[in-house]
Amino acid sequence: MSAKQLKIKDLQTPCLLLDINTLKNNINSLSMRIQSLGSKLRPHVKTHKSANVMQEVLDGGNVQGITVSTLKEADYFFEQGERDILYAVSISPDKLSHIQQLMSVGCDIKIVLDCIEAAQAVNAFGEEQGITFKVLIELDTDGHRSGVLPESEELIDIAKALNDGKGSQMLGVMTHAGESYTCNNPDALLAIARQERDRTLLAANRLNQANLPCPIVSVGSTPTAFSIDDLTGITEVRAGVYTFFDLVMKGVGVCTQQDIALSVLSSVIGFQKAKGWIITDGGWMALSRDRGTSNQDIDYGYGLVSDINGHAVEDFIVSSANQEHGIVACQTKGKQALPFNITLGSQIRVLPNHACSTASQYTKYYVVDGENVVAEWERINGW
């Protein structure tokens, strides 16, 4: 039986479903938005890790290179024809030889760092090997994780070290507004998106005033990309999970349930009727351990339950999970029956908390249009 003849009900569970029409809508939505604000997208591939999904992103337009989070992604997407790559994790010296190898075969790869020690290591390796690494400085614009403060002297010191060194080329600044994931209303999202933009521009302006090059001014997160109202001075926007969306993004307020393109298909393997439980073969190995909605207004456990056609049932979640067992239960006290028929062997779809971590449990997507499986798309995992 060919993939085009397959129906969702024919699939062995658990498996990963990707709704093609929702995917396309999500891609087009952000592409048009960033274009209307006069900037370019450098999409993050860490969510999908798939050449097929990347082609859909390219078809959406307004794309300027890609962002990766692993060197395996860099290798894979370079082999697929992507040349302009930003490796958006602070570089460690042990990875410089891998970056050198990519450069040697024509990859225009850029690296990031956030300390003077890393700048010195990059310069030393580059000078020793007779190569020049392209480097961006990572900024901390919200106290979320890594980076240097835009107003710090450290920023200028690192930029001078890169600019003066023989093994590096100072290309600009980048940041990731990770604290945007803690927002849950439009006003808070707009405020943190403006903060991300303004503090990044502060850093770029300080570098320009010090006669230090800063041609790339890069910001990015899915929540801020959908919330910012003005990108003047920003050369590129990075976002990744927008292709699929997930329940965390729903809780943040940048998508609806209908925008979530990814789901896990699982089968009913038993019941605990006295407890009101439905047991499935979709445990945390199928859904991931991510409990990203646990600190949001609505906690969806390990995922929100839908019927086989993708119609979600707000009250029913995978309330707990073992390695290969999922427990479906109702969040509303006293309500136990799903509003659709469930028997042994019935299939359900579970919308994920975090699309990146759920997708990483699988090696391929079953691409669906309605009840039909229209394609199978491979993806990569690992580092």
ZAMARGU-4260 file (C-alpha; in steps of 0.2 Angstrom, whole numbers, plus 5000, padded with zeros to 4 digits):
<rodrens>
0) 5000/5000/5000 | 5007/5017/4995 | 5008/5032/5007 | 4995/5041/4996 | 4982/5027/5000
5) 4985/5026/5018 | 4973/5033/5031 | 4977/5039/5048 | 4968/5024/5055 | 4980/5012/5046
10) 4995/5018/5055 | 5004/5008/5069 | 5005/5018/5085 | 5012/5028/5093 | 5018/5039/5078
15) 5019/5057/5074 | 5007/5066/5063 | 5010/5083/5054 | 4995/5092/5047 | 5001/5099/5030
20) 4988/5113/5029 | 4991/5120/5046 | 5009/5119/5043 | 5008/5130/5027 | 4996/5142/5036
25) 5008/5144/5050 | 5023/5147/5039 | 5014/5159/5028 | 5008/5169/5043 | 5025/5173/5050
30) 5033/5175/5033 | 5021/5189/5028 | 5022/5197/5045 | 5040/5199/5046 | 5041/5205/5028
35) 5028/5218/5031 | 5039/5225/5045 | 5054/5226/5033 | 5065/5212/5040 | 5070/5195/5035
40) 5067/5178/5043 | 5082/5167/5048 | 5071/5152/5053 | 5077/5140/5066 | 5077/5122/5060
45) 5078/5114/5078 | 5060/5111/5079 | 5057/5101/5063 | 5075/5095/5058 | 5068/5090/5041
50) 5072/5095/5023 | 5054/5093/5018 | 5048/5105/5031 | 5062/5117/5027 | 5056/5117/5009
55) 5039/5122/5014 | 5047/5137/5024 | 5057/5142/5009 | 5042/5141/4998 | 5034/5153/5011
60) 5047/5166/5006 | 5056/5180/5015 | 5070/5168/5021 | 5088/5173/5024 | 5098/5158/5029
65) 5094/5147/5043 | 5098/5145/5062 | 5104/5128/5069 | 5106/5122/5087 | 5117/5107/5083
70) 5132/5104/5072 | 5122/5088/5065 | 5109/5100/5059 | 5122/5111/5051 | 5129/5096/5042
75) 5112/5089/5037 | 5105/5106/5030 | 5121/5110/5022 | 5120/5094/5012 | 5102/5099/5008
80) 5109/5115/5000 | 5108/5128/5014 | 5124/5138/5013 | 5120/5153/5025 | 5120/5145/5043
85) 5120/5153/5060 | 5125/5140/5074 | 5116/5149/5088 | 5124/5140/5103 | 5139/5148/5111
90) 5154/5140/5104 | 5165/5128/5113 | 5183/5126/5108 | 5181/5107/5104 | 5169/5111/5090
95) 5180/5123/5081 | 5188/5110/5070 | 5170/5104/5065 | 5166/5122/5060 | 5182/5123/5050
100) 5178/5107/5041 | 5161/5115/5036 | 5169/5131/5030 | 5182/5121/5020 | 5168/5114/5009
105) 5159/5131/5006 | 5147/5133/5021 | 5145/5151/5026 | 5143/5146/5044 | 5143/5159/5058
110) 5146/5156/5076 | 5141/5165/5092 | 5150/5168/5109 | 5148/5178/5125 | 5164/5179/5134
115) 5182/5186/5131 | 5189/5168/5134 | 5179/5161/5119 | 5184/5176/5108 | 5203/5172/5112
120) 5200/5154/5109 | 5192/5157/5092 | 5206/5169/5087 | 5220/5157/5092 | 5213/5142/5083
125) 5209/5153/5068 | 5226/5161/5067 | 5234/5144/5070 | 5224/5136/5055 | 5225/5151/5044
130) 5206/5154/5043 | 5194/5167/5049 | 5179/5163/5059 | 5163/5174/5057 | 5157/5178/5074
135) 5142/5186/5082 | 5141/5191/5100 | 5126/5184/5110 | 5117/5197/5121 | 5107/5195/5137
140) 5092/5206/5134 | 5080/5198/5147 | 5090/5189/5160 | 5084/5172/5153 | 5100/5163/5150
145) 5116/5167/5141 | 5124/5183/5134 | 5132/5199/5139 | 5123/5214/5144 | 5121/5227/5130
150) 5127/5241/5141 | 5142/5232/5148 | 5160/5236/5144 | 5162/5217/5141 | 5153/5219/5125
155) 5165/5232/5118 | 5180/5221/5125 | 5174/5206/5116 | 5170/5215/5100 | 5188/5223/5100
160) 5196/5206/5103 | 5186/5199/5088 | 5189/5214/5077 | 5208/5215/5081 | 5211/5196/5080
165) 5218/5188/5064 | 5207/5172/5067 | 5190/5180/5068 | 5178/5193/5059 | 5166/5203/5070
170) 5149/5202/5061 | 5136/5208/5074 | 5125/5204/5088 | 5111/5192/5092 | 5099/5188/5106
175) 5085/5176/5111 | 5070/5183/5121 | 5067/5167/5131 | 5058/5176/5145 | 5044/5179/5132
180) 5039/5161/5135 | 5033/5166/5153 | 5020/5179/5146 | 5002/5176/5143 | 4994/5192/5137
185) 4997/5204/5122 | 5003/5219/5132 | 5016/5208/5141 | 5022/5201/5124 | 5023/5217/5116
190) 5033/5224/5130 | 5046/5210/5130 | 5047/5210/5111 | 5051/5229/5111 | 5063/5226/5125
195) 5072/5213/5115 | 5073/5225/5100 | 5078/5240/5109 | 5092/5232/5120 | 5099/5223/5104
200) 5099/5240/5095 | 5107/5248/5110 | 5121/5235/5108 | 5123/5238/5090 | 5123/5257/5092
205) 5137/5256/5105 | 5147/5245/5093 | 5145/5257/5079 | 5149/5272/5090 | 5166/5263/5095
210) 5169/5261/5076 | 5167/5242/5078 | 5157/5232/5064 | 5140/5227/5067 | 5131/5223/5050
215) 5120/5209/5058 | 5107/5213/5071 | 5098/5197/5075 | 5083/5194/5087 | 5071/5180/5089
220) 5059/5170/5098 | 5042/5164/5091 | 5032/5174/5104 | 5041/5190/5100 | 5041/5188/5082
225) 5022/5187/5082 | 5021/5202/5094 | 5033/5215/5089 | 5026/5231/5080 | 5042/5239/5073
230) 5058/5230/5067 | 5067/5246/5061 | 5086/5243/5063 | 5084/5224/5065 | 5091/5214/5050
235) 5084/5197/5054 | 5072/5188/5065 | 5074/5170/5071 | 5060/5159/5076 | 5057/5140/5075
240) 5042/5132/5084 | 5030/5143/5074 | 5030/5130/5060 | 5021/5118/5072 | 5016/5128/5087
245) 5011/5118/5103 | 5002/5120/5119 | 5015/5131/5127 | 5013/5143/5113 | 4994/5142/5115
250) 4996/5147/5134 | 5008/5161/5129 | 4994/5168/5118 | 5002/5168/5101 | 4992/5153/5093
255) 4976/5145/5095 | 4972/5126/5097 | 4968/5125/5078 | 4986/5132/5074 | 4995/5116/5081
260) 5000/5106/5067 | 5009/5092/5076 | 5001/5078/5086 | 5005/5060/5092 | 4993/5046/5087
265) 4991/5033/5100 | 4980/5018/5103 | 4969/5013/5118 | 4976/4998/5126 | 4965/4997/5142
270) 4954/5005/5155 | 4954/5009/5173 | 4935/5012/5174 | 4934/5015/5192 | 4946/5029/5191
275) 4940/5036/5175 | 4956/5032/5166 | 4959/5027/5148 | 4976/5018/5145 | 4985/5021/5129
280) 5002/5016/5121 | 5007/5034/5121 | 5018/5036/5136 | 5032/5049/5139 | 5043/5041/5126
285) 5030/5045/5113 | 5026/5062/5120 | 5042/5068/5129 | 5045/5072/5147 | 5042/5091/5144
290) 5029/5098/5156 | 5030/5116/5149 | 5012/5120/5153 | 5013/5116/5171 | 5017/5134/5176
295) 5004/5141/5164 | 4985/5146/5167 | 4980/5129/5160 | 4990/5113/5164 | 4988/5100/5150
300) 4998/5087/5159 | 5008/5078/5145 | 4996/5084/5131 | 4978/5088/5126 | 4967/5074/5119
305) 4959/5075/5102 | 4949/5062/5092 | 4957/5054/5077 | 4951/5069/5066 | 4961/5081/5077
310) 4946/5089/5086 | 4952/5093/5103 | 4942/5089/5119 | 4947/5103/5131 | 4944/5094/5147
315) 4953/5078/5143 | 4972/5077/5144 | 4986/5064/5146 | 4986/5067/5165 | 5001/5056/5169
320) 5013/5045/5159 | 5025/5030/5161 | 5038/5025/5148 | 5026/5017/5136 | 5009/5020/5145
325) 4999/5036/5144 | 4984/5039/5156 | 4970/5049/5149 | 4959/5057/5162 | 4947/5072/5163
330) 4952/5088/5172 | 4934/5092/5177 | 4929/5083/5193 | 4914/5071/5190 | 4916/5070/5171
335) 4923/5054/5165 | 4916/5050/5148 | 4925/5056/5132 | 4912/5064/5120 | 4917/5052/5106
340) 4916/5033/5106 | 4931/5025/5114 | 4934/5006/5114 | 4949/4995/5115 | 4960/4999/5100
345) 4953/5016/5097 | 4965/5029/5091 | 4967/5047/5099 | 4978/5061/5094 | 4988/5071/5108
350) 4993/5089/5105 | 5010/5091/5112 | 5016/5103/5126 | 5033/5107/5117 | 5033/5103/5098
355) 5053/5102/5098 | 5054/5089/5112 | 5040/5078/5106 | 5046/5078/5088 | 5063/5073/5094
360) 5056/5056/5099 | 5053/5051/5081 | 5063/5049/5065 | 5049/5054/5053 | 5032/5063/5051
365) 5017/5056/5044 | 5010/5071/5034 | 4991/5071/5034 | 4978/5080/5025 | 4961/5076/5033
370) 4960/5058/5036 | 4973/5054/5022 | 4992/5051/5024 | 4999/5060/5010 | 5018/5059/5013
375) 5031/5052/5025 | 5045/5065/5029 | 5061/5060/5037 | 5069/5070/5051 | 5086/5069/5060
380) 5090/5069/5078 | 5106/5069/5089 | 5121/5081/5089
</rodrens>
